[in-house]
Amino acid sequence: MRKPQLETRHDDVRYKSYIVGFVLSVAATLIAYFFVVNQVWPKDILIYVVLGIAVIQLIVQSVFFLHLGRGSSLKSSTFLFSLLIVIVIVAGSLWIMYNLDYNMMQMTPEQMQIYMKKNQGL
Amino acid sequence: MNDTPEEIAVKDRKMFGFWLYLMTDIILFATLFATFAVLRNATAGGPSGAELFDLPFILVATLILLTSSLTVGLAILGSTRGYKKQTLFWLIATFVLGAAFLGFEVYEFSHLIAEGYSWERSAFLSAFFTLVGTHGLHIVVGLLWLGVMIFRLWRFNFRKTDINRLALFGLFWHFLDIIWIFVFSVVYLIGGIA
């Protein structure tokens, strides 16, 4: 007797994929946690290391859990497009707000009010 | 039991539609992350993240959510192979882990509010509660969805639509896990660096 076949082309995922993804994610989480708790590097470097590990986890989980790259190619392209938008939103906000902060740093709140009143029409 | 080409096309369309919803949700979270990143130092004289967060506590919550991402994957594999008991077992495991994670989040929030560090305290805490709370809200919705599916599978037999829904739920749950990885890294780990 043949075993019941339910698999379609989306379902050809194997246990191994989930287990590998899980082990890699746990390892990445613990490594990032270890680095931060023990303050392995100075703060400036540590921030980028932690962000880098998070991005590695994003890639690992997209491949092993979400199975990106398998199935329709629309999935991958919409994913990449939303990543682009995410980068524009996050990096853009940080950039603009940092610049504003920097340009107004020397002013006291009173000076800032005068400055903003003067340039209201801009 | 093999799907006809028509059924596969419908399934693909539904899968893609749900995928597009997830992509818009990513953008929602991106705006919240951007807000948090801009306001991360705006503590208004109040406590910073490094003083507030209990990192070992959050690490346990993170590992619980990661494990639930594995169990939902195992449930999906069980369902595509037609093993009802196995699927139910892993789904219930996912529910328990998800509820435990939610309990951690509720405990943390109530603890912070009891100490007087609610969202009213500073812009930093407003951004924190909005970001983490929105993720928690997604978890609540996911648990409701999961509960309904567990009931359906337990009460009725497997249907093709149930298997497809389960695959969609898996996407949703993995997606929440990925978002949490960034919450954990950006909010707790980077915010926790003294």
Interface residues (C-beta under 8 A of the other chain):
Chain A: P4 Q5 L6 E7 T8 R9 H10 D11 V13 R14 Y15 Y18 I19 G21 F22 S25 V26 T29 L30 A32 Y33 V36 V37 Q39 K43 L46 I47 V50 L51 I53 A54 Q57 L58 Q61 S62 F65 L66 G71 S72 L74 K75 T78 F79 F81 S82 L83 I85 V86 I89 V90 G92 S93 L94 M97
Chain B: M1 N2 D3 I8 K11 D12 M15 F16 W19 L20 M23 T24 I26 I27 A30 T31 F33 A34 T35 A37 V38 L55 L59 T62 L63 L66 T67 S69 L70 G73 L74 I76 L77 T80 R81 G82 I163 A167 L171 H174 F175 D177 I178 I181 F182 F184 S185 V186 L189 I190 G192 I193 A194
